[in-house]
Amino acid sequence: ALKRLRQVISRNPGYAEAHLNIGSLLASMKQFDEAAGHLAKAVELNPEIAYAHYGLGMVQAQQGKHGEAVVSLRNAIALGSSNARAFVQLGHSQLALGEKSAATESFRTALKLDPRNQDAQRAMSENGLQSE
């Protein structure tokens, strides 16, 4: 799949969705640096793709670039990617930046979207955050 997607990009380098798919595939293979490049390219080519911002934010967090991850995840959420995982990662990145109250709100939002989200529950508990 990766080889075919690379062929698509070689023929059509402006195809944002192909960059998004390559970036997502590379991220799943834990090749975060190359994944970030493709996801950033997808965002550049089509800034309206919420999942590209989401994927980029997730990869940036894995790279320890929490400030950039917060921006990317907020962009994804603003574009409609309001899944609990986006808010959980936003909360983790906010905690890494020392933004405890913002993180609390992000985890609370994740729990409103998915009341059984164990990652959000665990983050709230481990960091002594109040759920209400």
DSSP file with accessible surface (Angstrom, degrees, kcal/mol):
  #  RESIDUE AA STRUCTURE BP1 BP2  ACC     N-H-->O    O-->H-N    N-H-->O    O-->H-N    TCO  KAPPA ALPHA  PHI   PSI    X-CA   Y-CA   Z-CA
    1    1 A A     >        0   0   79      0, 0.0     4,-2.4     0, 0.0     5,-0.2   0.000 360.0 360.0 360.0 -43.2    0.0    0.0    0.0
    2    2 A L  H  >  +     0   0   34      1,-0.2     4,-2.5     2,-0.2     5,-0.2   0.918 360.0  51.2 -62.3 -42.8    2.8    2.4    0.9
    3    3 A K  H  > S+     0   0  156      1,-0.2     4,-1.9     2,-0.2    -1,-0.2   0.922 111.1  47.9 -61.4 -44.0    4.6    1.8   -2.4
    4    4 A R  H  > S+     0   0  170      1,-0.2     4,-2.1     2,-0.2    -1,-0.2   0.898 110.9  50.8 -65.0 -39.9    1.4    2.4   -4.4
    5    5 A L  H  X S+     0   0   34     -4,-2.4     4,-2.3     1,-0.2    -1,-0.2   0.895 108.1  52.6 -65.5 -38.6    0.7    5.6   -2.5
    6    6 A R  H  X S+     0   0   92     -4,-2.5     4,-2.2     1,-0.2    -1,-0.2   0.880 108.0  52.0 -63.3 -37.0    4.2    6.8   -3.1
    7    7 A Q  H  X S+     0   0   83     -4,-1.9     4,-1.6     2,-0.2    -2,-0.2   0.902 107.4  52.3 -64.3 -40.3    3.6    6.2   -6.8
    8    8 A V  H  X S+     0   0   40     -4,-2.1     4,-2.3     1,-0.2    -2,-0.2   0.935 110.9  47.2 -60.6 -44.3    0.5    8.2   -6.7
    9    9 A I  H  < S+     0   0   22     -4,-2.3    -1,-0.2     1,-0.2    -2,-0.2   0.873 106.6  56.8 -68.3 -35.1    2.3   11.1   -5.1
   10   10 A S  H  < S+     0   0   92     -4,-2.2    -1,-0.2     1,-0.2    -2,-0.2   0.870 115.5  38.2 -64.4 -32.3    5.2   10.9   -7.6
   11   11 A R  H  < S+     0   0  177     -4,-1.6    -2,-0.2     1,-0.2    -1,-0.2   0.778 135.4  20.7 -84.7 -29.0    2.6   11.4  -10.4
   12   12 A N    ><  +     0   0   85     -4,-2.3     3,-1.7    -5,-0.2    -1,-0.2  -0.639  64.0 175.0-142.3  79.1    0.4   13.9   -8.5
   13   13 A P  T 3  S+     0   0   79      0, 0.0    -4,-0.1     0, 0.0    -1,-0.1   0.674  78.4  62.9 -65.3 -13.1    2.4   15.6   -5.7
   14   14 A G  T 3   +     0   0   43     -5,-0.1     2,-1.2     1,-0.0     3,-0.1   0.282  69.1 116.5 -94.5  13.5   -0.5   17.9   -4.9
   15   15 A Y    X>  -     0   0  102     -3,-1.7     4,-1.6     1,-0.2     3,-0.6  -0.666  44.7-171.8 -87.4  96.1   -2.9   15.1   -3.9
   16   16 A A  H 3> S+     0   0    6     -2,-1.2     4,-2.6     1,-0.2    -1,-0.2   0.871  80.1  56.3 -58.5 -41.8   -3.5   15.9   -0.3
   17   17 A E  H 3> S+     0   0   76      1,-0.2     4,-2.6     2,-0.2    -1,-0.2   0.853 104.6  53.2 -64.1 -33.2   -5.4   12.7    0.5
   18   18 A A  H <> S+     0   0    0     -3,-0.6     4,-2.7     2,-0.2    -1,-0.2   0.921 109.8  48.0 -66.8 -41.9   -2.5   10.6   -0.7
   19   19 A H  H  X S+     0   0   13     -4,-1.6     4,-2.9     2,-0.2    -2,-0.2   0.916 111.6  51.4 -62.1 -41.1   -0.2   12.5    1.7
   20   20 A L  H  X S+     0   0   15     -4,-2.6     4,-2.7     2,-0.2    -2,-0.2   0.935 111.2  46.7 -60.8 -46.2   -2.7   12.0    4.5
   21   21 A N  H  X S+     0   0   81     -4,-2.6     4,-2.4     2,-0.2    -2,-0.2   0.908 113.8  47.4 -65.5 -40.9   -2.9    8.3    3.8
   22   22 A I  H  X S+     0   0    0     -4,-2.7     4,-3.1     2,-0.2     5,-0.3   0.941 112.8  49.7 -64.3 -45.8    0.9    7.9    3.6
   23   23 A G  H  X S+     0   0    0     -4,-2.9     4,-2.4    -5,-0.2    -2,-0.2   0.916 112.1  47.5 -59.5 -42.7    1.3    9.9    6.8
   24   24 A S  H  X S+     0   0   35     -4,-2.7     4,-2.1     2,-0.2    -1,-0.2   0.916 113.2  48.4 -65.1 -41.8   -1.3    7.8    8.6
   25   25 A L  H  X S+     0   0   54     -4,-2.4     4,-1.1    -5,-0.2    -2,-0.2   0.935 112.7  47.6 -64.2 -45.7    0.3    4.6    7.5
   26   26 A L  H  <>S+     0   0    0     -4,-3.1     5,-2.7     1,-0.2     3,-0.4   0.889 109.5  54.0 -63.9 -37.8    3.8    5.8    8.5
   27   27 A A  H ><5S+     0   0   23     -4,-2.4     3,-1.9    -5,-0.3    -1,-0.2   0.913 105.3  53.2 -62.7 -40.3    2.5    6.9   11.9
   28   28 A S  H 3<5S+     0   0   85     -4,-2.1    -1,-0.2     1,-0.3    -2,-0.2   0.776 108.4  50.9 -66.0 -21.9    1.0    3.4   12.4
   29   29 A M  T 3<5S-     0   0   88     -4,-1.1    -1,-0.3    -3,-0.4    -2,-0.2   0.300 118.5-116.4 -93.6   6.2    4.5    2.1   11.7
   30   30 A K  T < 5S+     0   0  154     -3,-1.9     2,-1.2     1,-0.2    -3,-0.2   0.734  73.2 136.7  62.7  27.7    6.0    4.5   14.3
   31   31 A Q     >< +     0   0   78     -5,-2.7     4,-2.3     1,-0.2    -1,-0.2  -0.611  24.4 165.3 -97.7  71.1    7.9    6.4   11.6
   32   32 A F  H  >  +     0   0   44     -2,-1.2     4,-2.8     1,-0.2    -1,-0.2   0.822  61.4  54.9 -67.4 -37.2    6.9    9.7   13.1
   33   33 A D  H  > S+     0   0  129      2,-0.2     4,-1.6     1,-0.2    -1,-0.2   0.958 115.2  38.7 -63.8 -48.2    9.4   12.1   11.4
   34   34 A E  H  > S+     0   0   76      1,-0.2     4,-2.0     2,-0.2    -2,-0.2   0.897 115.2  54.7 -68.9 -37.1    8.4   11.0    7.9
   35   35 A A  H  X S+     0   0    0     -4,-2.3     4,-2.8     1,-0.2     5,-0.2   0.933 105.4  53.1 -59.8 -44.8    4.7   10.8    8.9
   36   36 A A  H  X S+     0   0   14     -4,-2.8     4,-2.8     1,-0.2     5,-0.2   0.896 106.3  53.7 -60.1 -39.2    4.8   14.3   10.1
   37   37 A G  H  X S+     0   0   44     -4,-1.6     4,-1.9     1,-0.2    -1,-0.2   0.926 112.3  42.8 -62.1 -44.7    6.2   15.6    6.8
   38   38 A H  H  X S+     0   0   30     -4,-2.0     4,-2.3     2,-0.2    -2,-0.2   0.898 115.0  49.2 -70.2 -39.1    3.4   13.9    4.8
   39   39 A L  H  X S+     0   0    1     -4,-2.8     4,-2.3     2,-0.2    -2,-0.2   0.914 111.0  50.0 -68.0 -39.0    0.7   15.0    7.3
   40   40 A A  H  X S+     0   0   42     -4,-2.8     4,-2.6    -5,-0.2    -1,-0.2   0.894 110.2  51.4 -63.9 -38.2    2.0   18.6    7.2
   41   41 A K  H  X S+     0   0   74     -4,-1.9     4,-2.8    -5,-0.2     5,-0.2   0.911 107.9  51.9 -65.1 -40.8    2.0   18.5    3.4
   42   42 A A  H  X S+     0   0    0     -4,-2.3     4,-2.5     2,-0.2    -2,-0.2   0.922 111.1  47.7 -60.7 -42.9   -1.7   17.3    3.5
   43   43 A V  H  < S+     0   0   25     -4,-2.3    -2,-0.2     2,-0.2    -1,-0.2   0.915 112.4  49.5 -63.5 -43.1   -2.6   20.2    5.7
   44   44 A E  H  < S+     0   0  130     -4,-2.6    -2,-0.2     1,-0.2    -1,-0.2   0.920 114.7  44.0 -62.0 -43.9   -0.7   22.6    3.5
   45   45 A L  H  < S+     0   0   60     -4,-2.8    -2,-0.2     1,-0.3    -1,-0.2   0.845 135.6  11.2 -72.7 -35.7   -2.4   21.3    0.4
   46   46 A N    ><  -     0   0   53     -4,-2.5     3,-1.8    -5,-0.2    -1,-0.3  -0.672  62.9-178.3-145.9  87.6   -5.9   21.2    1.9
   47   47 A P  T 3  S+     0   0   67      0, 0.0    -4,-0.1     0, 0.0    -3,-0.1   0.547  77.5  71.9 -67.0  -3.2   -6.3   22.9    5.2
   48   48 A E  T 3   +     0   0  136     -5,-0.1     2,-1.1     1,-0.0     3,-0.1   0.471  67.4 103.1 -90.9  -1.9   -9.9   21.9    5.5
   49   49 A I    X>  -     0   0   28     -3,-1.8     4,-1.4     1,-0.2     3,-0.7  -0.701  52.9-169.0 -84.9 101.3   -9.2   18.2    6.1
   50   50 A A  H 3> S+     0   0   20     -2,-1.1     4,-2.5     1,-0.2    -1,-0.2   0.892  83.3  57.2 -57.8 -40.7   -9.8   17.8    9.8
   51   51 A Y  H 3> S+     0   0  111      1,-0.2     4,-3.0     2,-0.2    -1,-0.2   0.820 101.1  57.0 -66.6 -27.2   -8.3   14.3   10.0
   52   52 A A  H <> S+     0   0    0     -3,-0.7     4,-2.5     2,-0.2    -1,-0.2   0.930 109.5  44.9 -67.2 -42.9   -5.0   15.6    8.6
   53   53 A H  H  X S+     0   0   13     -4,-1.4     4,-2.7     2,-0.2    -2,-0.2   0.916 114.3  50.2 -63.7 -43.0   -4.7   18.1   11.4
   54   54 A Y  H  X S+     0   0    9     -4,-2.5     4,-2.5     2,-0.2    -2,-0.2   0.950 112.2  46.0 -60.0 -51.6   -5.7   15.4   13.9
   55   55 A G  H  X S+     0   0    9     -4,-3.0     4,-2.4     1,-0.2     5,-0.2   0.916 112.8  50.5 -59.6 -42.2   -3.1   13.0   12.6
   56   56 A L  H  X S+     0   0   13     -4,-2.5     4,-3.0    -5,-0.2    -1,-0.2   0.931 110.3  49.9 -62.6 -43.5   -0.4   15.7   12.6
   57   57 A G  H  X S+     0   0    0     -4,-2.7     4,-2.2     1,-0.2    -2,-0.2   0.908 110.1  50.1 -62.1 -40.6   -1.3   16.6   16.2
   58   58 A M  H  X S+     0   0   51     -4,-2.5     4,-1.8     2,-0.2    -1,-0.2   0.919 113.6  45.4 -63.9 -42.0   -1.1   13.0   17.2
   59   59 A V  H  X S+     0   0    4     -4,-2.4     4,-1.8     2,-0.2    -2,-0.2   0.920 110.5  53.3 -68.2 -43.3    2.3   12.6   15.6
   60   60 A Q  H  <>S+     0   0   16     -4,-3.0     5,-2.8     1,-0.2     4,-0.3   0.903 107.9  51.6 -59.9 -38.7    3.7   15.8   17.0
   61   61 A A  H ><5S+     0   0    8     -4,-2.2     3,-1.6     1,-0.2    -1,-0.2   0.919 107.2  52.4 -63.2 -42.6    2.7   14.7   20.4
   62   62 A Q  H 3<5S+     0   0  119     -4,-1.8    -1,-0.2     1,-0.3    -2,-0.2   0.831 108.5  51.8 -61.1 -31.0    4.6   11.4   19.9
   63   63 A Q  T 3<5S-     0   0   47     -4,-1.8    -1,-0.3    -5,-0.1    -2,-0.2   0.475 119.6-112.3 -83.3  -3.1    7.6   13.5   18.9
   64   64 A G  T < 5S+     0   0   48     -3,-1.6     2,-1.4    -4,-0.3     3,-0.2   0.603  78.0 132.4  80.9  12.7    7.3   15.5   22.1
   65   65 A K     >< +     0   0   89     -5,-2.8     4,-2.4    -6,-0.2     5,-0.1  -0.539  22.0 160.1 -94.1  68.6    6.3   18.7   20.2
   66   66 A H  H  >  +     0   0   47     -2,-1.4     4,-2.5     1,-0.2    -1,-0.2   0.834  66.1  55.8 -68.7 -34.2    3.4   19.4   22.5
   67   67 A G  H  > S+     0   0   38     -3,-0.2     4,-1.6     2,-0.2    -1,-0.2   0.939 113.0  42.5 -61.8 -44.7    3.0   23.1   21.6
   68   68 A E  H  > S+     0   0  102      1,-0.2     4,-2.6     2,-0.2    -2,-0.2   0.887 111.9  55.7 -67.5 -37.8    2.6   22.2   17.9
   69   69 A A  H  X S+     0   0    0     -4,-2.4     4,-3.0     1,-0.2     5,-0.3   0.909 104.4  53.1 -62.0 -41.8    0.4   19.3   18.8
   70   70 A V  H  X S+     0   0    5     -4,-2.5     4,-2.6     2,-0.2     5,-0.2   0.935 110.7  47.3 -59.7 -44.6   -2.0   21.6   20.7
   71   71 A V  H  X S+     0   0   84     -4,-1.6     4,-2.2     1,-0.2    -2,-0.2   0.949 114.7  45.7 -62.8 -47.6   -2.3   23.9   17.7
   72   72 A S  H  X S+     0   0    9     -4,-2.6     4,-2.4     1,-0.2    -2,-0.2   0.918 114.3  47.5 -63.5 -43.2   -2.9   21.0   15.3
   73   73 A L  H  X S+     0   0    0     -4,-3.0     4,-2.6     2,-0.2    -1,-0.2   0.899 110.8  51.2 -68.1 -38.3   -5.4   19.3   17.5
   74   74 A R  H  X S+     0   0  118     -4,-2.6     4,-2.6    -5,-0.3    -1,-0.2   0.900 110.1  50.8 -63.9 -38.6   -7.3   22.5   18.1
   75   75 A N  H  X S+     0   0   68     -4,-2.2     4,-1.7    -5,-0.2    -2,-0.2   0.922 109.9  49.7 -62.6 -43.8   -7.4   23.0   14.4
   76   76 A A  H  <>S+     0   0    0     -4,-2.4     5,-2.8     2,-0.2     4,-0.2   0.932 112.4  47.1 -60.2 -44.9   -8.8   19.5   13.9
   77   77 A I  H ><5S+     0   0   38     -4,-2.6     3,-1.7     1,-0.2    -2,-0.2   0.922 109.5  53.4 -64.6 -42.2  -11.5   20.1   16.5
   78   78 A A  H 3<5S+     0   0   88     -4,-2.6    -1,-0.2     1,-0.3    -2,-0.2   0.831 107.3  53.0 -62.2 -30.4  -12.4   23.5   15.0
   79   79 A L  T 3<5S-     0   0   61     -4,-1.7    -1,-0.3    -5,-0.2   -29,-0.2   0.416 132.6 -89.6 -86.3   0.5  -12.9   21.7   11.7
   80   80 A G  T < 5S+     0   0   53     -3,-1.7     2,-2.0    -4,-0.2    -3,-0.2   0.491  83.6 133.7 110.7   3.6  -15.2   19.2   13.2
   81   81 A S      < +     0   0   16     -5,-2.8     2,-0.8    -6,-0.2    -1,-0.1  -0.530  23.5 157.7 -84.4  74.3  -13.0   16.4   14.4
   82   82 A S        +     0   0   68     -2,-2.0     2,-0.3    -5,-0.1    -1,-0.1  -0.397  14.6 139.6-101.0  57.5  -14.7   16.1   17.7
   83   83 A N    >>  -     0   0   49     -2,-0.8     4,-1.3     1,-0.1     3,-0.7  -0.698  63.1-116.5 -95.4 155.7  -13.8   12.6   18.7
   84   84 A A  H 3> S+     0   0   10     -2,-0.3     4,-2.5     1,-0.2     5,-0.2   0.863 111.8  61.3 -59.0 -36.5  -12.8   11.8   22.3
   85   85 A R  H 3> S+     0   0  140      1,-0.2     4,-2.5     2,-0.2     5,-0.2   0.863 100.6  54.1 -61.7 -36.2   -9.3   10.7   21.3
   86   86 A A  H <> S+     0   0    0     -3,-0.7     4,-2.3     1,-0.2    -1,-0.2   0.932 111.7  44.7 -62.0 -43.4   -8.5   14.2   19.9
   87   87 A F  H  X S+     0   0   26     -4,-1.3     4,-2.6     2,-0.2    -2,-0.2   0.867 111.2  53.4 -70.5 -35.0   -9.5   15.8   23.2
   88   88 A V  H  X S+     0   0    9     -4,-2.5     4,-2.5     2,-0.2    -2,-0.2   0.955 112.7  43.2 -63.5 -48.3   -7.6   13.2   25.2
   89   89 A Q  H  X S+     0   0   30     -4,-2.5     4,-2.7     2,-0.2     5,-0.2   0.902 111.6  54.7 -66.2 -38.0   -4.4   13.9   23.3
   90   90 A L  H  X S+     0   0    7     -4,-2.3     4,-2.7    -5,-0.2    -1,-0.2   0.947 109.3  49.0 -57.5 -45.2   -5.0   17.6   23.5
   91   91 A G  H  X S+     0   0    0     -4,-2.6     4,-2.6     1,-0.2    -2,-0.2   0.913 110.2  49.8 -61.4 -43.5   -5.3   17.2   27.3
   92   92 A H  H  X S+     0   0   68     -4,-2.5     4,-2.3     2,-0.2    -1,-0.2   0.920 112.7  47.0 -62.1 -42.9   -2.1   15.2   27.5
   93   93 A S  H  X S+     0   0    0     -4,-2.7     4,-1.3     2,-0.2    -2,-0.2   0.899 111.0  51.8 -67.0 -38.0   -0.2   17.8   25.5
   94   94 A Q  H  <>S+     0   0    5     -4,-2.7     5,-3.1    -5,-0.2     3,-0.3   0.914 109.4  50.2 -63.9 -40.9   -1.7   20.6   27.6
   95   95 A L  H ><5S+     0   0   38     -4,-2.6     3,-1.9     1,-0.2    -2,-0.2   0.914 106.5  55.0 -61.1 -42.9   -0.5   18.8   30.7
   96   96 A A  H 3<5S+     0   0   61     -4,-2.3    -1,-0.2     1,-0.3    -2,-0.2   0.803 109.4  48.3 -61.1 -27.3    3.0   18.4   29.2
   97   97 A L  T 3<5S-     0   0   78     -4,-1.3    -1,-0.3    -3,-0.3    -2,-0.2   0.371 121.7-108.5 -92.2   2.3    3.0   22.2   28.7
   98   98 A G  T < 5S+     0   0   63     -3,-1.9     2,-1.3    -4,-0.2    -3,-0.2   0.639  76.1 136.7  81.1  15.7    1.8   22.8   32.3
   99   99 A E     >< +     0   0   75     -5,-3.1     4,-2.5     1,-0.2     5,-0.2  -0.552  19.2 162.3 -95.6  71.3   -1.7   23.9   31.3
  100  100 A K  H  >  +     0   0  115     -2,-1.3     4,-2.4     1,-0.2    -1,-0.2   0.888  69.8  47.6 -63.7 -42.4   -3.5   21.9   33.9
  101  101 A S  H  > S+     0   0   99     -3,-0.2     4,-2.0     2,-0.2    -1,-0.2   0.916 113.7  48.0 -69.3 -38.6   -6.9   23.8   33.8
  102  102 A A  H  > S+     0   0   26      2,-0.2     4,-2.2     1,-0.2    -1,-0.2   0.914 111.8  51.1 -64.5 -40.5   -7.0   23.6   30.0
  103  103 A A  H  X S+     0   0    0     -4,-2.5     4,-2.8     2,-0.2     5,-0.3   0.913 106.3  54.6 -62.5 -41.7   -6.1   19.9   30.2
  104  104 A T  H  X S+     0   0   15     -4,-2.4     4,-2.6     1,-0.2    -1,-0.2   0.934 109.2  47.5 -57.8 -45.3   -8.9   19.3   32.7
  105  105 A E  H  X S+     0   0   93     -4,-2.0     4,-2.4     1,-0.2    -1,-0.2   0.892 111.0  51.5 -64.4 -39.1  -11.4   20.8   30.3
  106  106 A S  H  X S+     0   0    8     -4,-2.2     4,-2.3     2,-0.2    -2,-0.2   0.933 111.7  45.9 -64.4 -44.8  -10.1   18.7   27.4
  107  107 A F  H  X S+     0   0    0     -4,-2.8     4,-2.3     2,-0.2    -2,-0.2   0.898 111.9  52.3 -65.1 -39.6  -10.4   15.5   29.4
  108  108 A R  H  X S+     0   0   50     -4,-2.6     4,-1.9    -5,-0.3    -1,-0.2   0.910 109.6  49.2 -61.2 -42.3  -13.9   16.5   30.6
  109  109 A T  H  X S+     0   0   41     -4,-2.4     4,-2.2     2,-0.2    -2,-0.2   0.911 108.5  53.1 -63.8 -42.0  -14.9   17.1   27.0
  110  110 A A  H  X S+     0   0    0     -4,-2.3     4,-2.4     1,-0.2    -1,-0.2   0.919 110.0  48.7 -57.5 -42.2  -13.5   13.7   26.0
  111  111 A L  H  < S+     0   0   32     -4,-2.3    -1,-0.2     1,-0.2    -2,-0.2   0.812 107.8  53.8 -71.2 -28.9  -15.6   12.1   28.8
  112  112 A K  H  < S+     0   0  146     -4,-1.9    -1,-0.2     1,-0.2    -2,-0.2   0.892 113.9  42.7 -67.8 -38.9  -18.8   14.0   27.6
  113  113 A L  H  < S+     0   0   84     -4,-2.2    -2,-0.2     1,-0.3    -1,-0.2   0.841 137.2  13.1 -73.0 -35.7  -18.2   12.6   24.1
  114  114 A D    ><  -     0   0   65     -4,-2.4     3,-2.4    -5,-0.2    -1,-0.3  -0.733  66.7-171.0-144.4  88.0  -17.3    9.1   25.4
  115  115 A P  T 3  S+     0   0   92      0, 0.0    -4,-0.1     0, 0.0    -3,-0.1   0.699  88.5  51.8 -58.1 -18.7  -18.2    8.6   29.1
  116  116 A R  T 3  S+     0   0  209     -5,-0.0     2,-0.7     4,-0.0    -5,-0.1   0.280  72.2 135.9-100.6  11.2  -16.4    5.2   29.1
  117  117 A N    <>  -     0   0   14     -3,-2.4     4,-2.2     1,-0.2     5,-0.1  -0.460  36.9-166.7 -65.7 107.3  -13.1    6.6   27.7
  118  118 A Q  H  > S+     0   0  133     -2,-0.7     4,-2.9     1,-0.2     5,-0.2   0.822  82.6  58.1 -68.7 -32.3  -10.5    4.9   29.9
  119  119 A D  H  > S+     0   0   78      2,-0.2     4,-2.4     1,-0.2    -1,-0.2   0.931 110.2  43.2 -63.9 -43.5   -7.7    7.1   28.7
  120  120 A A  H  > S+     0   0    0      2,-0.2     4,-2.5     1,-0.2    -2,-0.2   0.922 114.9  49.8 -67.3 -42.8   -9.5   10.2   29.8
  121  121 A Q  H  X S+     0   0   90     -4,-2.2     4,-2.4     1,-0.2    -2,-0.2   0.932 113.2  46.7 -60.0 -46.1  -10.6    8.6   33.1
  122  122 A R  H  X S+     0   0  111     -4,-2.9     4,-3.4     1,-0.2     5,-0.3   0.917 111.4  51.1 -64.0 -43.1   -7.0    7.5   33.8
  123  123 A A  H  X S+     0   0    2     -4,-2.4     4,-1.5    -5,-0.2     6,-0.3   0.920 111.1  48.4 -62.8 -41.1   -5.6   10.9   33.0
  124  124 A M  H  <>S+     0   0    9     -4,-2.5     5,-2.8     2,-0.2     4,-0.2   0.940 116.7  42.9 -62.6 -46.4   -8.0   12.6   35.3
  125  125 A S  H ><5S+     0   0   96     -4,-2.4     3,-1.4     1,-0.2    -2,-0.2   0.945 113.8  48.9 -66.5 -48.8   -7.3   10.2   38.1
  126  126 A E  H 3<5S+     0   0  136     -4,-3.4    -1,-0.2     1,-0.3    -2,-0.2   0.764 116.1  43.9 -65.5 -25.0   -3.5   10.1   37.7
  127  127 A N  T 3<5S-     0   0   62     -4,-1.5    -1,-0.3    -5,-0.3    -2,-0.2   0.297 110.9-116.7-105.1   9.0   -3.2   13.8   37.6
  128  128 A G  T < 5 +     0   0   54     -3,-1.4     2,-0.3    -4,-0.2    -3,-0.2   0.836  59.1 158.3  63.2  33.6   -5.6   14.5   40.4
  129  129 A L      < -     0   0   17     -5,-2.8     2,-0.4    -6,-0.3    -1,-0.2  -0.689  41.8-121.0 -92.8 145.1   -8.0   16.4   38.2
  130  130 A Q        -     0   0  135     -2,-0.3   -22,-0.1     1,-0.1    -5,-0.0  -0.692   8.1-148.8 -85.6 133.6  -11.7   16.8   39.1
  131  131 A S              0   0   71     -2,-0.4    -1,-0.1     1,-0.1   -20,-0.0   0.706 360.0 360.0 -76.2 -18.2  -14.2   15.4   36.7
  132  132 A E              0   0  173     -3,-0.0    -1,-0.1     0, 0.0    -2,-0.0  -0.970 360.0 360.0-138.5 360.0  -16.7   18.1   37.6
